[in-house]
Amino acid sequence: MSKNAKRRKSKKSEPTGSNSNVAIAIGVPLLGSLLLGQAVISLTGAPGDSLSRSSIVLAALGMISMFYGMQKYGTPGMGLRGGRPMFAGSGFAFMGWVAILILRFIYIAIDESSMLVEPLFPIFTYLFLFEAFAVQVWAFSLVFKSVSDAFGGLTAAVVSGLAFAAIGFYFFQESFYLTQMFTSGWLTLMGVLYMATWGIFYGMIRLRTGSILGIVLVQAMQSLTVWELIPPFQFVNESNLNPLFFSITGIIYAVLIWRLWPTELSDYRI
């Protein structure tokens, strides 16, 4: 390799962002969504613990992130790429979906009395727009890009994954079942690790493909099939929810993270 090539490679890998950009990317959308959500709830009188509150907060999170991110980084920087990057991302995420679906049949009992009690299209629309797209535009578009510019791609994959996990732990449907498992410290740790590995797995896909569109679609389909089409019992106990579901799923995600781990600079799609 020539000296000029080495110099170009070194320059390409140097951080170009700043800590202030990271702080803005993480803090402003979060604070704005919480304030806007509270304002709408106060004006409309919507219950503070209802699905409508989650929709308002997540929608605000996504809109603020999209507006700021598109102005600062543009479409490629935000990971809004179709075509080959989208299909590659959906292919990687599909492996996680298949694993979790198989384990769902093995370790969680199906509540047949609750199957298909509501139209699927509104449910899928909520999952796609709010739990998937809005959260990922913040975590894997805005947060990922700002962190990658300041600290590098691997750090961005981990930080954005943990940010995704934190939002999901509070707002996603899995949170209902995870909180009912928190009767001991090791179960709490299991739930935290499950969400963290799920988020970092998606962060690695974002890093390797440069697109969030594939994982947005797969996340919505995964939530629809695992928690809606074959719903679990609302009252969770050891007879209908085995904690091994979350631990084995976390291990599978960890294996997929290991397989996606980049080994050279050309693996990065930031």
Backbone as JSON, one array per atom type, in Angstrom:
{
  "sequence": "MSKNAKRRKSKKSEPTGSNSNVAIAIGVPLLGSLLLGQAVISLTGAPGDSLSRSSIVLAALGMISMFYGMQKYGTPGMGLRGGRPMFAGSGFAFMGWVAILILRFIYIAIDESSMLVEPLFPIFTYLFLFEAFAVQVWAFSLVFKSVSDAFGGLTAAVVSGLAFAAIGFYFFQESFYLTQMFTSGWLTLMGVLYMATWGIFYGMIRLRTGSILGIVLVQAMQSLTVWELIPPFQFVNESNLNPLFFSITGIIYAVLIWRLWPTELSDYRI",
  "N": [[0.85, -1.2, 0.0], [0.57, 2.19, -0.86], [2.07, 5.27, 0.42], [0.3, 7.42, 0.19], [-2.15, 6.12, -0.03], [-2.3, 4.88, 2.47], [-2.41, 7.17, 4.03], [-4.86, 8.26, 3.23], [-6.61, 6.25, 4.1], [-6.19, 6.33, 6.88], [-7.05, 8.91, 7.42], [-9.74, 8.67, 6.74], [-10.74, 7.11, 8.79], [-10.63, 8.66, 11.02], [-12.25, 10.32, 13.77], [-14.88, 12.65, 13.19], [-16.87, 14.04, 14.43], [-18.45, 15.52, 17.37], [-18.66, 15.76, 21.0], [-20.77, 17.37, 21.76], [-22.57, 17.19, 19.64], [-23.37, 14.54, 19.93], [-24.62, 14.66, 22.45], [-26.76, 16.38, 21.86], [-28.12, 14.85, 19.92], [-28.96, 12.66, 21.42], [-30.26, 13.78, 23.7], [-32.04, 15.99, 23.0], [-34.23, 15.03, 21.26], [-35.37, 13.14, 23.06], [-36.09, 14.72, 25.34], [-37.77, 16.58, 24.07], [-39.83, 14.92, 23.06], [-40.96, 13.91, 25.41], [-41.89, 16.27, 26.66], [-43.66, 17.24, 24.69], [-45.43, 15.08, 24.55], [-46.52, 15.14, 27.16], [-47.77, 17.64, 27.05], [-49.74, 17.26, 25.06], [-51.25, 15.26, 26.28], [-52.2, 16.66, 28.51], [-53.81, 18.56, 27.25], [-55.7, 17.03, 25.86], [-56.63, 15.25, 27.7], [-56.0, 12.57, 27.76], [-55.43, 9.32, 29.14], [-52.62, 8.87, 31.23], [-51.22, 6.47, 31.22], [-51.9, 5.08, 28.98], [-52.13, 3.49, 25.68], [-52.27, 5.51, 23.86], [-50.69, 7.54, 24.93], [-48.14, 6.43, 24.68], [-48.01, 6.34, 21.89], [-48.03, 9.08, 21.25], [-45.67, 10.03, 22.48], [-43.66, 8.42, 21.24], [-44.1, 9.05, 18.55], [-43.46, 11.79, 18.54], [-40.76, 11.59, 19.25], [-39.74, 10.3, 16.97], [-40.36, 12.18, 14.93], [-39.0, 14.56, 15.67], [-36.37, 13.59, 15.64], [-36.14, 12.84, 12.95], [-36.51, 15.29, 11.58], [-34.37, 16.9, 12.57], [-32.16, 15.22, 12.02], [-32.25, 14.81, 9.21], [-31.76, 17.37, 8.3], [-29.16, 17.73, 9.18], [-27.58, 15.43, 8.51], [-28.6, 14.21, 6.22], [-30.17, 11.92, 3.8], [-28.59, 9.44, 3.21], [-26.79, 9.46, 5.43], [-28.56, 9.14, 7.53], [-29.29, 6.56, 7.25], [-31.42, 5.79, 5.63], [-31.8, 3.99, 3.39], [-32.73, 2.26, 0.51], [-33.14, -0.63, -1.62], [-30.33, -2.75, -2.15], [-28.92, -2.43, 0.42], [-31.15, -2.3, 2.18], [-32.41, -4.81, 1.78], [-30.36, -6.51, 2.58], [-30.15, -5.83, 5.29], [-32.72, -6.61, 6.2], [-32.52, -9.32, 5.74], [-30.53, -10.18, 7.59], [-31.82, -9.46, 10.01], [-34.03, -11.09, 9.8], [-33.13, -13.61, 10.5], [-32.9, -13.44, 13.27], [-35.6, -13.05, 13.86], [-36.78, -15.51, 13.05], [-35.58, -17.25, 14.9], [-36.56, -16.27, 17.38], [-39.27, -16.7, 16.99], [-39.51, -19.48, 16.81], [-38.65, -20.22, 19.39], [-40.65, -18.98, 20.78], [-42.91, -20.62, 20.41], [-42.06, -22.81, 21.83], [-41.53, -22.06, 24.53], [-43.46, -20.26, 25.52], [-46.81, -20.19, 26.41], [-49.75, -20.26, 24.35], [-52.45, -18.07, 24.25], [-55.33, -19.0, 23.26], [-57.89, -18.0, 23.32], [-57.65, -15.29, 22.95], [-56.82, -14.82, 20.4], [-56.59, -13.03, 17.37], [-58.51, -11.02, 18.0], [-58.74, -8.39, 17.39], [-58.63, -6.1, 14.56], [-55.93, -6.65, 12.31], [-54.51, -4.8, 10.74], [-54.54, -2.08, 11.87], [-53.04, -2.66, 14.18], [-50.58, -3.55, 13.14], [-49.85, -1.22, 11.82], [-49.44, 0.55, 13.96], [-47.28, -0.77, 15.24], [-45.34, -0.69, 13.19], [-45.02, 2.09, 12.55], [-44.61, 3.43, 15.02], [-43.4, 1.8, 17.22], [-41.35, 0.67, 15.73], [-40.31, 2.27, 13.33], [-40.25, 5.03, 14.29], [-38.74, 4.84, 16.7], [-36.38, 3.67, 15.77], [-35.45, 5.56, 13.92], [-34.58, 7.5, 15.64], [-32.7, 6.06, 17.32], [-31.01, 4.36, 15.62], [-30.53, 5.93, 13.44], [-30.19, 8.86, 13.98], [-28.83, 8.95, 16.58], [-26.94, 6.92, 16.17], [-25.45, 7.91, 13.94], [-24.38, 10.34, 14.92], [-22.8, 9.43, 17.08], [-21.08, 7.68, 15.75], [-19.62, 9.46, 14.15], [-18.2, 10.78, 16.1], [-16.95, 8.84, 17.75], [-16.57, 6.48, 16.38], [-17.59, 3.56, 14.41], [-18.15, 1.01, 15.69], [-18.55, 1.69, 18.4], [-20.77, 3.28, 18.01], [-22.66, 1.39, 17.15], [-23.06, -0.11, 19.47], [-23.83, 1.84, 21.42], [-26.13, 3.01, 20.21], [-27.67, 0.73, 20.06], [-28.11, 0.16, 22.78], [-29.53, 2.45, 23.44], [-31.86, 2.05, 21.92], [-32.75, -0.28, 23.24], [-33.33, 0.74, 25.77], [-35.54, 2.46, 25.31], [-37.3, 0.57, 24.25], [-37.54, -1.15, 26.44], [-39.22, 0.2, 28.09], [-41.45, 1.02, 26.56], [-42.17, -0.94, 24.63], [-44.07, -3.94, 23.78], [-42.94, -6.17, 24.92], [-42.11, -5.31, 27.4], [-44.2, -5.53, 29.21], [-44.34, -8.24, 29.84], [-41.76, -8.74, 30.69], [-41.53, -7.19, 33.04], [-43.19, -8.56, 34.75], [-41.7, -10.71, 35.33], [-39.89, -9.92, 37.15], [-39.17, -10.95, 39.79], [-36.95, -11.69, 41.06], [-33.4, -11.1, 41.36], [-31.8, -12.29, 39.33], [-33.6, -12.8, 37.28], [-34.33, -10.23, 36.61], [-31.87, -9.3, 35.61], [-31.67, -11.01, 33.42], [-33.77, -10.12, 31.78], [-32.9, -7.51, 31.19], [-30.49, -8.04, 29.82], [-31.49, -9.42, 27.64], [-32.97, -7.43, 26.22], [-30.87, -5.66, 25.72], [-29.06, -7.15, 24.11], [-30.69, -7.57, 21.89], [-31.01, -4.93, 20.95], [-28.28, -4.23, 20.38], [-27.72, -6.11, 18.44], [-29.38, -5.2, 16.31], [-28.07, -2.76, 16.02], [-25.58, -3.59, 15.03], [-26.38, -4.6, 12.57], [-27.2, -2.23, 11.36], [-24.7, -0.99, 11.22], [-23.28, -2.7, 9.49], [-24.77, -2.72, 7.12], [-25.69, -0.16, 6.52], [-28.3, 0.73, 6.48], [-31.58, 1.28, 7.85], [-34.07, 0.46, 7.09], [-34.74, -2.2, 6.46], [-34.57, -3.52, 8.97], [-36.51, -2.14, 10.34], [-38.9, -3.0, 9.12], [-38.79, -5.79, 9.65], [-38.74, -5.82, 12.45], [-41.33, -4.85, 13.06], [-42.9, -6.9, 11.92], [-41.99, -9.05, 13.44], [-42.84, -8.38, 16.05], [-45.59, -8.35, 15.57], [-46.19, -11.04, 14.88], [-45.16, -12.56, 17.04], [-46.29, -11.5, 19.39], [-48.92, -10.75, 18.86], [-50.41, -12.2, 16.76], [-50.11, -14.75, 17.8], [-50.93, -14.63, 20.7], [-49.68, -14.35, 24.08], [-50.65, -15.41, 27.44], [-52.24, -12.96, 29.49], [-51.81, -12.9, 32.21], [-48.97, -13.64, 33.65], [-47.14, -16.51, 34.51], [-45.07, -19.2, 35.82], [-46.03, -21.42, 34.51], [-46.95, -20.7, 32.0], [-45.09, -18.99, 30.86], [-41.86, -19.4, 30.26], [-38.84, -18.47, 31.68], [-36.57, -19.12, 30.23], [-37.03, -18.49, 27.62], [-36.33, -15.77, 27.18], [-33.63, -15.79, 27.93], [-32.37, -17.69, 26.22], [-32.99, -16.57, 23.75], [-31.55, -14.18, 23.98], [-28.95, -15.25, 23.97], [-28.82, -16.29, 21.38], [-29.05, -13.91, 19.91], [-26.62, -12.8, 20.74], [-24.77, -14.52, 19.52], [-25.32, -13.96, 16.83], [-24.53, -11.28, 16.8], [-21.8, -11.62, 17.19], [-21.16, -12.9, 14.76], [-21.67, -10.84, 13.01], [-19.8, -8.98, 13.66], [-17.53, -6.5, 12.71], [-14.45, -6.85, 10.9], [-12.63, -5.39, 9.47], [-12.02, -2.14, 8.01], [-13.49, -1.84, 5.67], [-15.82, -3.17, 6.16], [-17.56, -1.46, 7.34], [-20.53, 0.47, 7.1], [-21.37, 3.33, 7.32]],
  "CA": [[0.0, 0.0, 0.0], [1.37, 3.41, -0.96], [1.94, 6.2, 1.54], [-0.91, 8.21, -0.01], [-3.3, 5.27, 0.29], [-2.34, 4.75, 3.92], [-2.84, 8.45, 4.6], [-6.3, 8.39, 2.99], [-7.3, 5.3, 4.97], [-6.11, 6.85, 8.24], [-7.9, 10.1, 7.51], [-11.13, 8.23, 6.68], [-11.16, 6.49, 10.04], [-10.56, 9.6, 12.13], [-13.54, 10.89, 14.15], [-15.15, 14.0, 12.68], [-17.96, 14.65, 15.18], [-18.13, 16.11, 18.67], [-19.5, 15.33, 22.11], [-22.0, 18.17, 21.79], [-23.5, 16.59, 18.67], [-23.91, 13.32, 20.55], [-25.54, 15.07, 23.51], [-27.97, 16.91, 21.21], [-28.82, 13.75, 19.27], [-29.6, 11.81, 22.44], [-31.09, 14.49, 24.66], [-33.1, 16.87, 22.48], [-35.44, 14.29, 20.9], [-35.97, 12.56, 24.25], [-36.75, 15.77, 26.12], [-38.86, 17.14, 23.28], [-40.95, 13.98, 22.99], [-41.62, 13.84, 26.73], [-42.62, 17.52, 26.87], [-44.79, 17.28, 23.76], [-46.39, 14.07, 24.99], [-47.22, 15.63, 28.34], [-48.63, 18.74, 26.64], [-50.91, 16.7, 24.37], [-52.06, 14.56, 27.27], [-52.87, 17.67, 29.33], [-54.83, 19.22, 26.44], [-56.74, 16.1, 25.43], [-57.12, 14.45, 28.82], [-55.72, 11.16, 27.54], [-54.83, 8.67, 30.31], [-51.16, 8.91, 31.17], [-50.62, 5.14, 31.05], [-52.57, 4.42, 27.87], [-51.39, 3.32, 24.44], [-52.23, 6.8, 23.18], [-49.53, 8.28, 25.43], [-46.96, 5.86, 24.03], [-48.03, 6.77, 20.5], [-47.66, 10.49, 21.19], [-44.25, 10.18, 22.83], [-42.82, 7.81, 20.21], [-44.24, 9.84, 17.32], [-42.67, 13.0, 18.71], [-39.36, 11.17, 19.21], [-39.38, 10.06, 15.59], [-40.45, 13.39, 14.11], [-37.89, 15.45, 16.03], [-35.14, 12.97, 15.16], [-36.13, 12.9, 11.49], [-36.33, 16.67, 11.15], [-33.01, 17.34, 12.87], [-31.19, 14.37, 11.35], [-32.23, 15.05, 7.77], [-31.11, 18.66, 8.09], [-27.72, 17.68, 9.51], [-26.85, 14.31, 7.92], [-29.15, 13.8, 4.93], [-30.75, 10.57, 3.71], [-27.63, 8.34, 3.43], [-26.28, 9.49, 6.8], [-29.6, 8.64, 8.44], [-29.52, 5.14, 7.02], [-32.7, 5.58, 4.95], [-31.38, 3.47, 2.09], [-33.47, 1.11, 0.02], [-32.35, -1.49, -2.47], [-29.5, -3.81, -1.59], [-28.73, -2.3, 1.87], [-32.38, -2.64, 2.9], [-32.62, -6.26, 1.72], [-29.34, -7.14, 3.41], [-30.55, -5.64, 6.69], [-33.88, -7.44, 6.51], [-32.07, -10.71, 5.78], [-29.89, -10.44, 8.89], [-32.84, -9.38, 11.06], [-34.93, -12.22, 9.63], [-32.58, -14.74, 11.26], [-33.31, -13.24, 14.66], [-37.06, -13.24, 13.93], [-37.06, -16.94, 13.0], [-35.16, -17.84, 16.17], [-37.47, -15.88, 18.45], [-40.58, -17.29, 16.71], [-39.43, -20.89, 17.2], [-38.6, -20.27, 20.86], [-41.97, -18.53, 21.25], [-43.78, -21.79, 20.45], [-41.54, -23.78, 22.79], [-41.44, -21.62, 25.92], [-44.56, -19.4, 25.95], [-48.11, -20.77, 26.06], [-50.6, -19.43, 23.51], [-53.8, -17.81, 24.75], [-56.16, -19.16, 22.07], [-59.12, -17.2, 23.45], [-57.37, -13.91, 22.6], [-56.25, -14.74, 19.06], [-57.29, -12.29, 16.32], [-59.69, -10.33, 18.53], [-58.73, -7.05, 16.84], [-58.1, -6.04, 13.18], [-54.48, -6.68, 12.31], [-53.88, -3.66, 10.06], [-54.21, -1.0, 12.82], [-51.98, -3.1, 15.08], [-49.32, -3.52, 12.39], [-49.52, 0.19, 11.56], [-48.85, 1.09, 15.19], [-45.97, -1.38, 15.44], [-44.42, -0.25, 12.15], [-44.74, 3.53, 12.59], [-44.22, 3.94, 16.33], [-42.4, 0.99, 17.91], [-40.21, 0.35, 14.86], [-39.71, 3.36, 12.58], [-39.97, 6.22, 15.1], [-37.66, 4.56, 17.64], [-35.13, 3.41, 15.04], [-34.96, 6.82, 13.36], [-33.81, 8.15, 16.7], [-31.56, 5.28, 17.8], [-30.08, 3.85, 14.61], [-30.23, 6.97, 12.45], [-29.6, 10.07, 14.55], [-27.84, 8.64, 17.61], [-25.86, 6.14, 15.55], [-24.6, 8.75, 13.1], [-23.63, 11.3, 15.74], [-21.79, 8.7, 17.84], [-20.06, 7.16, 14.82], [-18.75, 10.57, 13.75], [-17.35, 11.2, 17.22], [-16.22, 7.77, 18.42], [-16.38, 5.32, 15.53], [-18.77, 2.75, 14.09], [-18.46, -0.03, 16.69], [-19.14, 2.37, 19.55], [-22.1, 3.71, 17.6], [-23.55, 0.23, 17.12], [-23.37, -0.5, 20.85], [-24.57, 2.91, 22.09], [-27.46, 3.12, 19.62], [-28.41, -0.46, 20.47], [-28.54, 0.33, 24.17], [-30.59, 3.46, 23.42], [-33.04, 1.34, 21.44], [-33.19, -1.18, 24.29], [-33.91, 1.52, 26.86], [-36.88, 2.85, 24.91], [-38.1, -0.64, 24.14], [-37.79, -1.71, 27.76], [-40.31, 0.95, 28.73], [-42.62, 1.23, 25.71], [-42.55, -2.06, 23.77], [-44.95, -4.93, 24.37], [-42.15, -7.09, 25.75], [-41.93, -4.76, 28.74], [-45.27, -6.02, 30.08], [-44.0, -9.59, 30.29], [-40.49, -8.69, 31.4], [-41.71, -6.66, 34.38], [-43.82, -9.57, 35.57], [-40.68, -11.7, 35.67], [-38.91, -9.33, 38.04], [-39.35, -11.4, 41.17], [-35.62, -11.96, 41.62], [-32.35, -10.34, 40.69], [-31.29, -12.91, 38.1], [-34.61, -12.6, 36.25], [-34.18, -8.84, 36.18], [-30.68, -9.25, 34.77], [-31.99, -11.72, 32.19], [-34.58, -9.24, 30.95], [-32.05, -6.41, 30.74], [-29.55, -8.56, 28.83], [-32.27, -9.74, 26.43], [-33.23, -6.2, 25.47], [-29.59, -5.08, 25.3], [-28.52, -7.9, 22.97], [-31.57, -7.29, 20.76], [-30.65, -3.62, 20.44], [-26.94, -4.24, 19.79], [-27.86, -6.89, 17.2], [-29.85, -4.26, 15.29], [-27.02, -1.78, 15.8], [-24.59, -4.2, 14.16], [-26.96, -4.65, 11.22], [-27.09, -0.86, 10.85], [-23.29, -0.74, 10.93], [-22.8, -3.51, 8.36], [-25.54, -2.53, 5.89], [-25.92, 1.25, 6.26], [-29.73, 1.0, 6.3], [-32.49, 0.86, 8.92], [-35.4, 0.14, 6.55], [-34.99, -3.63, 6.58], [-34.83, -3.92, 10.35], [-37.8, -1.56, 10.72], [-39.96, -3.9, 8.65], [-38.73, -7.08, 10.35], [-39.15, -5.61, 13.84], [-42.79, -4.77, 13.1], [-43.43, -8.24, 11.65], [-41.65, -9.89, 14.58], [-43.76, -8.06, 17.15], [-46.94, -8.75, 15.18], [-46.36, -12.49, 14.92], [-44.82, -13.16, 18.33], [-47.1, -11.01, 20.5], [-50.31, -10.46, 18.47], [-51.04, -13.33, 16.08], [-50.12, -15.87, 18.75], [-50.76, -13.88, 21.95], [-49.5, -15.07, 25.35], [-51.6, -15.07, 28.49], [-51.99, -11.67, 30.12], [-51.32, -13.13, 33.57], [-47.79, -14.46, 33.42], [-46.58, -17.31, 35.59], [-44.09, -20.16, 35.33], [-46.66, -22.44, 33.7], [-47.2, -20.26, 30.63], [-43.95, -18.24, 30.35], [-40.61, -19.92, 30.77], [-37.78, -17.45, 31.55], [-35.56, -19.53, 29.26], [-37.31, -17.83, 26.34], [-35.55, -14.54, 27.07], [-32.2, -16.06, 28.05], [-31.88, -18.34, 25.0], [-33.06, -15.57, 22.68], [-30.4, -13.3, 24.16], [-27.75, -15.97, 23.55], [-28.85, -16.34, 19.91], [-28.69, -12.57, 19.46], [-25.18, -12.6, 20.97], [-24.07, -15.25, 18.47], [-25.48, -13.19, 15.6], [-23.66, -10.11, 16.95], [-20.43, -12.1, 16.95], [-21.0, -13.16, 13.34], [-21.72, -9.56, 12.3], [-18.73, -8.11, 14.14], [-16.64, -6.15, 11.59], [-13.04, -7.17, 11.09], [-11.82, -4.41, 8.77], [-12.7, -0.87, 7.77], [-14.42, -1.97, 4.55], [-17.09, -3.73, 6.65], [-18.39, -0.39, 7.89], [-21.43, 1.19, 6.2], [-21.86, 4.37, 8.22]],
  "C": [[0.89, 1.25, 0.0], [1.15, 4.29, 0.26], [0.66, 7.02, 1.42], [-2.16, 7.41, 0.35], [-3.43, 5.1, 1.79], [-2.85, 6.02, 4.58], [-4.35, 8.65, 4.41], [-7.09, 7.47, 3.9], [-7.31, 5.8, 6.41], [-7.03, 8.04, 8.43], [-9.37, 9.71, 7.53], [-11.62, 7.72, 8.01], [-11.12, 7.45, 11.22], [-11.94, 10.15, 12.46], [-13.69, 12.32, 13.64], [-16.24, 14.72, 13.45], [-17.48, 15.23, 16.49], [-19.07, 15.59, 19.73], [-20.81, 16.1, 22.17], [-23.03, 17.64, 20.79], [-24.15, 15.34, 19.23], [-24.94, 13.68, 21.61], [-26.85, 15.59, 22.93], [-28.79, 15.77, 20.61], [-29.55, 12.86, 20.26], [-30.63, 12.6, 23.24], [-32.25, 15.27, 24.1], [-34.34, 16.09, 22.06], [-36.14, 13.66, 22.11], [-36.75, 13.6, 25.05], [-37.94, 16.34, 25.37], [-40.06, 16.22, 23.22], [-41.7, 13.88, 24.3], [-42.44, 15.11, 27.0], [-43.84, 17.61, 25.96], [-45.86, 16.27, 24.17], [-47.19, 14.53, 26.19], [-48.17, 16.76, 27.98], [-49.9, 18.23, 25.96], [-51.83, 15.99, 25.35], [-52.84, 15.56, 28.13], [-54.01, 18.33, 28.55], [-56.0, 18.31, 26.1], [-57.34, 15.3, 26.57], [-56.91, 12.97, 28.65], [-55.08, 10.56, 28.79], [-53.31, 8.59, 30.17], [-50.5, 7.58, 30.95], [-51.22, 4.39, 29.86], [-51.66, 4.28, 26.67], [-51.28, 4.63, 23.69], [-51.04, 7.63, 23.65], [-48.26, 7.76, 24.79], [-46.87, 6.32, 22.58], [-47.55, 8.21, 20.36], [-46.16, 10.67, 21.44], [-43.35, 9.62, 21.73], [-42.9, 8.56, 18.89], [-43.41, 11.11, 17.41], [-41.18, 12.7, 18.65], [-38.9, 10.98, 17.77], [-39.37, 11.32, 14.74], [-39.31, 14.36, 14.4], [-36.58, 14.9, 15.49], [-35.03, 13.07, 13.64], [-35.84, 14.31, 11.0], [-34.89, 17.13, 11.37], [-31.97, 16.53, 12.08], [-31.11, 14.61, 9.87], [-31.56, 16.38, 7.44], [-29.59, 18.56, 8.25], [-26.97, 16.62, 8.71], [-27.37, 13.87, 6.55], [-29.62, 12.35, 4.94], [-29.74, 9.45, 3.91], [-27.1, 8.29, 4.87], [-27.27, 8.98, 7.82], [-29.94, 7.18, 8.21], [-30.85, 4.83, 6.35], [-32.43, 5.14, 3.52], [-32.22, 2.25, 1.73], [-32.55, 0.18, -0.76], [-31.56, -2.54, -1.72], [-29.24, -3.65, -0.08], [-29.97, -2.68, 2.68], [-32.6, -4.15, 2.92], [-31.59, -7.01, 2.55], [-29.7, -7.02, 4.88], [-31.72, -6.51, 7.07], [-33.49, -8.92, 6.57], [-31.4, -11.07, 7.1], [-30.94, -10.46, 10.01], [-33.8, -10.55, 11.01], [-34.44, -13.44, 10.42], [-32.96, -14.63, 12.73], [-34.8, -13.48, 14.84], [-37.41, -14.72, 13.93], [-36.72, -17.61, 14.33], [-36.15, -17.53, 17.27], [-38.86, -16.5, 18.24], [-40.59, -18.76, 17.11], [-39.45, -21.03, 18.71], [-39.93, -19.85, 21.46], [-42.93, -19.72, 21.37], [-43.35, -22.78, 21.53], [-41.76, -23.34, 24.23], [-42.59, -20.73, 26.41], [-45.88, -19.97, 25.47], [-48.96, -19.76, 25.29], [-51.99, -19.3, 24.15], [-54.76, -17.83, 23.55], [-57.43, -18.32, 22.14], [-58.91, -15.76, 23.02], [-56.85, -13.74, 21.17], [-57.18, -14.0, 18.11], [-58.57, -11.62, 16.82], [-59.79, -8.91, 18.01], [-58.23, -7.08, 15.4], [-56.58, -5.92, 13.19], [-53.85, -5.43, 11.71], [-53.59, -2.51, 11.02], [-53.08, -1.39, 13.77], [-50.63, -3.04, 14.38], [-48.89, -2.08, 12.12], [-48.88, 0.83, 12.78], [-47.44, 0.55, 15.38], [-44.94, -0.85, 14.45], [-44.02, 1.22, 12.33], [-44.13, 3.97, 13.91], [-43.14, 3.09, 16.99], [-41.17, 0.72, 17.05], [-39.6, 1.61, 14.24], [-39.32, 4.55, 13.46], [-38.79, 5.99, 16.04], [-36.34, 4.36, 16.9], [-34.58, 4.66, 14.36], [-34.16, 7.59, 14.4], [-32.53, 7.36, 17.02], [-30.55, 4.96, 16.71], [-29.83, 4.81, 13.46], [-29.49, 8.11, 13.12], [-28.51, 9.77, 15.58], [-26.65, 7.89, 17.0], [-24.9, 7.04, 14.78], [-23.77, 9.72, 13.92], [-22.52, 10.61, 16.53], [-20.7, 8.17, 16.93], [-19.11, 8.25, 14.36], [-17.77, 10.95, 14.85], [-16.45, 10.09, 17.74], [-16.01, 6.52, 17.57], [-17.61, 4.43, 15.43], [-19.13, 1.72, 15.14], [-19.09, 0.58, 17.94], [-20.56, 2.8, 19.23], [-23.08, 2.57, 17.61], [-23.98, -0.16, 18.54], [-24.22, 0.57, 21.53], [-25.98, 3.04, 21.53], [-28.31, 1.9, 19.97], [-28.93, -0.38, 21.88], [-29.63, 1.4, 24.28], [-31.91, 2.86, 22.96], [-33.62, 0.45, 22.53], [-33.86, -0.43, 25.43], [-35.32, 1.97, 26.54], [-37.8, 1.64, 24.85], [-38.46, -1.24, 25.48], [-38.98, -1.04, 28.44], [-41.58, 0.95, 27.9], [-43.07, 0.0, 24.93], [-43.41, -3.06, 24.53], [-44.2, -5.93, 25.25], [-42.04, -6.61, 27.19], [-42.99, -5.28, 29.71], [-44.9, -7.37, 30.68], [-42.69, -9.61, 31.06], [-40.69, -8.22, 32.84], [-42.39, -7.67, 35.3], [-42.86, -10.69, 35.97], [-39.77, -11.21, 36.79], [-39.18, -9.68, 39.51], [-38.02, -11.74, 41.83], [-34.58, -11.22, 40.78], [-31.91, -10.96, 39.39], [-32.3, -12.8, 36.98], [-34.56, -11.17, 35.71], [-32.99, -8.7, 35.23], [-30.94, -9.92, 33.42], [-32.78, -10.83, 31.24], [-33.77, -8.09, 30.39], [-31.1, -6.87, 29.63], [-30.27, -8.92, 27.53], [-32.5, -8.49, 25.59], [-31.94, -5.59, 24.93], [-29.03, -5.81, 24.08], [-29.38, -7.7, 21.72], [-31.18, -5.95, 20.12], [-29.29, -3.61, 19.76], [-26.93, -5.06, 18.49], [-28.35, -6.0, 16.06], [-28.81, -3.19, 14.99], [-25.93, -2.32, 14.88], [-25.1, -4.3, 12.72], [-26.88, -3.27, 10.57], [-25.65, -0.55, 10.43], [-22.85, -1.46, 9.66], [-23.53, -3.23, 7.06], [-25.74, -1.05, 5.53], [-27.38, 1.62, 6.09], [-30.51, 0.53, 7.51], [-33.8, 0.31, 8.37], [-35.73, -1.34, 6.68], [-35.31, -4.05, 8.0], [-36.1, -3.28, 10.89], [-38.92, -2.51, 10.35], [-39.97, -5.21, 9.44], [-39.13, -6.91, 11.81], [-40.66, -5.56, 13.97], [-43.42, -6.15, 12.87], [-43.15, -9.19, 12.82], [-42.6, -9.64, 15.74], [-45.18, -8.51, 16.84], [-47.15, -10.25, 15.34], [-46.17, -13.06, 16.33], [-45.8, -12.76, 19.43], [-48.57, -10.75, 20.16], [-51.01, -11.63, 17.8], [-51.13, -14.56, 16.97], [-49.91, -15.29, 20.15], [-50.52, -14.79, 23.16], [-50.59, -14.69, 26.34], [-51.23, -13.74, 29.13], [-51.45, -11.81, 31.54], [-50.18, -14.15, 33.48], [-47.41, -15.21, 34.67], [-45.69, -18.37, 34.98], [-44.7, -21.23, 34.44], [-46.89, -22.0, 32.26], [-46.11, -19.34, 30.06], [-42.69, -18.74, 31.03], [-39.52, -18.85, 30.59], [-36.67, -17.83, 30.57], [-35.8, -18.9, 27.9], [-36.41, -16.62, 26.16], [-34.05, -14.82, 27.12], [-31.66, -16.71, 26.78], [-31.94, -17.39, 23.81], [-31.88, -14.61, 22.77], [-29.1, -13.95, 23.7], [-27.67, -16.03, 22.02], [-28.49, -14.97, 19.33], [-27.19, -12.33, 19.62], [-24.35, -13.32, 19.92], [-24.15, -14.5, 17.14], [-24.63, -11.91, 15.63], [-22.22, -10.49, 16.65], [-20.17, -12.33, 15.47], [-20.97, -11.87, 12.51], [-20.57, -8.63, 12.67], [-17.75, -7.79, 13.02], [-15.19, -6.43, 11.93], [-12.11, -6.19, 10.38], [-12.68, -3.2, 8.41], [-13.73, -0.98, 6.65], [-15.75, -2.59, 4.95], [-18.06, -2.67, 7.12], [-19.25, 0.25, 6.79], [-22.11, 2.29, 7.02], [-22.59, 5.45, 7.44]]
}
